[in-house]
């Protein structure tokens, strides 16, 4: 049995995984090695950021389980993996605190015009300029999974009105006014002052925010993409921002990463960009390793795996009464 890891583990994390499965060889590799190393794995845990020949992985027939160290699963859920017998589990909600915290930082920075004041500070200009209010705004959260739910709870303290959509609109918290099915996205768009994307990238969601959606947003609205860049057609976003509708955008992800230097988004005054860092945390690797080790124990005991993708084509685990989710495990412990 061989476990291949490709996330930034330290020796103590490898030892923790070895203790959970002493009979396995545990090998940690970097991004430059992962494409080849995964071919010799029985279990893979990580997030390849380089091309991997997943069709070859499936044909070889050795990998039995993929534990992603990311919530987004588009890096490995190609058609051959979806159709295969390979079990897949995600890191959904493991990074929810960090991503929600980052989203709050970007959204509040935009409303309080912090980039304007940062630029003024560099010029030593002590000049009062207009700001906006986040309190009492209507927030639309598209994708009500781990991140969406955590963000809704935090935003509720700003006395906001919260609407959300999800493919499985169940368990609506009392601080969320409405939790609609995903097909009501078009109803949500013109209602909100802040449109937050926190859903996976798949064939159903790719390019979902296009010119038609953007032109239906309120003129003073903000688009916040905390999920995956290709959810938004960037060319359409640039044109919409140039026309003044919506008023701005904050994003931790872009359609192409890194964002090309020639992109107009860099110079737009009402755009805030961070380089896909929302999930960073001092304890991210500890939490990821804890999840993996708990899943190893479950796998050996034949118990349902945490964040198991019962339907790999969706790209996320669903609350179905059988699959334990990371948020449930945290409450239990």
Secondary structure, 3 states (H helix, E strand, C coil): CEEEEECCCCHHHHHHHHHHCCCCEEEECCCCCHHHHHHHCCEEEECCCCCCCHHHHHHHCCCCEEEECCCCCCCCCCHHHHHCCCEEECCCCCCHHHHHHHHHHHHHHHHCCHHHHHHHHHCCCCCCCCCCCCCCCEEEEECCCHHHHHHHHHHHCCCCEEEEEECCCCCCCCCCCEEEEHHHHHHHHCCCCEEEECCCCCCCCCCCECHHHHCCCCCCCEEEECCCHHHECHHHHHHHHHHCCCCEEEECCCCCCCCCCCCHHHHCCCEEECCCCCCCCCCHHHHHHHHHHHHHHHHHHCCCCCCECCCCCCCCCCCCCCCCCHHHHHHHC
